Every structure is written in C-alpha cells, then in structure tokens.
C-alpha cells in the first residue's frame, strides 16, 4: 500500500453530504413554524435557519430570550418531524459506502463531523448501516460552537490522531466550507444534496463532485499536494 495512505484521513459531513436530506429538514422547519404561527419565507429560511445549528436557529425564530430548556423542546419537536418525513425515503448519496469501504481497506481513517444533534447523526449512520466505517464521530452536542467555527473539525482530527492539515473534509454547505477553511483543512464539495447558490463560497475547494461515485483513495490522496481542481 502507498505509504501516503497511512498519513491522512477523511472527515465527512453528514446532512446534505452523506444523504440528500436538506429538503426534508426545510419541510420540517416550515411545518414547525406553521404550528407556532411564525411566518416563514424562502428568504427568512436562509437568513435564520439554513446550515445553522439548532441552538442558533431557535433564538432566531423565537427570540434571544429563550432558555436552553425551550431550545431543547423545539429541537426535539423539529427533529421528530424531520425523521418522520425522511425515514421512508432515506438513501445514501451515490457511491458513499463504496468510498468508505475503499478508504477503510486502504487504512485511511474516517471521521464524521456534523452540526446536527446526536439523534440525527445516529439516525443517518445507523439508517445507512455505515457507523462501523468511522473511528471518530462528533456532532453539535460535543462542542461549544458549531460550524463555521472549526471546533468540530479540529476535535474530529484529534479523534483520528492526525494534524488538521492532513485531514480532508467532505462538505456540502457554506458553513462547512468556512469551518474547513478556519481549521486549515483542505475540502471537497459534494453537490448532490447541497444548495447550488453556496458553490460561490467554495472557491478554494480542492474538488467539486456531484456525488461519491468518481472518488477513490488515490484521487483524494493527490489533493493534499496541489491546487484546486474543478
């Protein structure tokens, strides 16, 4: 095996990257806002909700005075809605399991780092049957600040026992691109489940792909050595 394979790892985002579930999160938030008579538009969704963690979203919707207990109540209600909507149609982004298997066979450690709460991360990893591919898994519940803060990615790199610049991040959202940038990690963009408008913020991505089907350990390994490829 190529020695370079033993000296780097891959950190995968979950929502929008492993699965194309963004529309289901959106639908759940719209339904929840309707329950509480909170007006919601496409513009307001992107300003207050999209690609943010629940601890930021709930105060954005209900006001900055809400306490942690209320944030948790709304989080549980929204995530229950989302899981009910997405469970019957959950499918991996094409090529994900094949890539994870190839990385594991090559001895390349993989981690998962998500802005979602633990229940949602478990929902996807266990729903797809891929938990065993990851040697480090961290979510919003594990850190003081979610993406675009780099803490999630840095904690995952530490879990993989690798320096940040030897971890390749695979992401779909602007907050994820910024987190990778802030952590000093190269990143790859998967577009299948993301918002096309956010690609403008991926100007320094090493690679932009629709899904995982064209990715291999060798193709990812060379991204540590050169400039961006599109």
N, C-alpha and C positions, 0 to 999 in steps of 0.2 A: 504493500500500500504506500502511496505517495506520502512522505513524511509531513508535508504541509497539512494533510488532513487531520493530524493529531494536534494541531496548534491553533485551531479556530473553532468557533461554534456558531450556531444559528439561533436567533431569538424570534419567535413567531408571535405576532399579534393574534388575537382570537376573533373577535367580532368584525365582520367585513373582510377578513383575511382568510381564515380557515373556512368560514361559511359566509354566504351572501345573505345576511340577516338584517341589513340596515333598514330595509323597508318594513320589517316586522317590528323592530324597535320603534320606528317612526309611527306606525299604526297604533302601537300600544300607548305611546305618549299622547297622540291625538285623542284616543279613547279616554284616557285618564283625565286629560284636560277638559273634555266634554262633561265628565262626571262631576267635576268641580267648577263648572261654568267659567273656565279660563279660556278666553279667546285664543285661538292658535292659527297661525298662517304659515305658509312656506318660509317667509322672511323671518318670522318670530322663531320658528323651529331652528333655523340655522343660527340665529343670534343667541338663543337661550339654551338649546338642547344639544344640537348635533356635535358628536365627538367629544362631549364633556362627561365627566363622571357624575354620579347621582348627587354627591354632596355639593356640587356646584349647580346642578340643574334644579333641584328642589327649591333652594332660595331664589333662584332666578324666576321661578314660576309663582311661588307663594309669598315671597318677600324675605328680606335678610334676617328678620327676627325669628324665623323658625328654629326650633331646637333640634338636637340630634335624634330625639325620640320621634318627632314628627317626620324628619328626613327618612328615618328607617321605615316608618309606617308607609310612606308614599313609595319608597323604593320597593318594598315587598309587594305592594299592590301593583305597581307597574311591571315588575319582573314576572309576576304571576300571569298578567295579561300577555306579556311578550312570549313566555314559554308556551302558553296555551295556543297562541297563534302559530308559533314556529315549529313546535314539536312534530306535527304531522307531515311537514314538508322539509325537514332538516336533511340537507345533503352537503357533503364536503365540497369545497372549491376543487374543480377537477385537477387531479394529479397530486393532491396533498399527501395521501397515505403512501403513494409510491415514492415521493421525495423523502418523506420521513424514514421510510424503510431503507432507502439507499444511503441516507446520511448515517443512520444507526449502523448499518453494515460496514460503512467506511470508518467507523469510530469517531464520528463528528458529533459532539454533544449538542443536544437541542433543548431550548427552554421556551416557555410560554410566558408572555407578559401582557396583561390586559387591564384596561381601565375599568372593566366591568367588575361587579361584586363576585365573590367566590361562587355563589349559587349559579350564576350564569356561565362562568368558566367551567365549572363541573358539568353543567348541562350540555355544553358543546363537546368537551373532551370525552365524557362518558357516552354521550349520544352517538358520537362517531366511532367510539371504541379505540381512541388513539392515545389515551393517557400514558400508556407504557412507553411511548416514544420519547417522553420528556424527563430529563433528570433535574429540572428546576422549573417550578410553576409559581408565578406570583401574580396577584391581582390588586385591585384598588384597595382592598381591605388590609393589605400588607404594608402600605406606605403612607406617609404623611400627606403627600401630594401626588396626584395622578398626572399623566401626560397632558401637556407638553413638558412638565417637569421631568428630568432624566432619572429620578429616583427608582422608578420601576425597572428601567432597563439596566441601571447600574447594579441593582440588587440581583437581577437575574444573571448578569455576567458573573457576579461574585458567586452565585449558586452554581454556575458552570465551572468555577475556578479558572476563569480566563480574564485577561485585561479587557477593558471596554473596546479598545480598537481592534481586538481580534474576534469580536462578535458581530456578525452580520444580522441586521434587523430586517424582518419582512413585515411590511405595513401596508395600510390602505388609506389612512386619513392624514390630514394636515397636522393634527396634534401629534400623531405618531411620527411623522417626518421630523417635526420640530424636536420631539423627545430624543430621537436618534441623533440629530444634529447637536443637541445640547449635551448628549452623553459622549460625543466623539466617536460614534459608531457609524460605519457605512450602512446604507439601507437599500433595499429592493422594494419596489412598489408592485402590488397585485391590484389590478383594476376591476376584477370581476364583480366585487361587492362594494366598491367604493363610489364616491361622488366624483364624476369626471371634472367638475369645476375645481377640485382640490389639486389636480395634477399640476397646476401652475405653481404650486408651492413645493413641488418635488424636483426643482431644478438641479439639485445636486445628487439625485438618486443615481446609484450605480447601474440600475437596470429597471426597466418598466415592462411588466408582462401582464397579459390578461389573466393567466392562471398559473398553476404549477407544472403544467404538462411538459414544458420545454426546459425545466430546470433540472440540473444534475449536480452532484457534489463537485465535479470538475469545473462546471460552468460557474458555480458560486465561488470556488476557491480562487479563481483568477480575478475576482472583483476586488480583492484586497490590494492588488498591485497596480491598477491603472486608473484612468479617469472614467467618467460616467459613460455608460453605453445605453442607447435608447433603441 
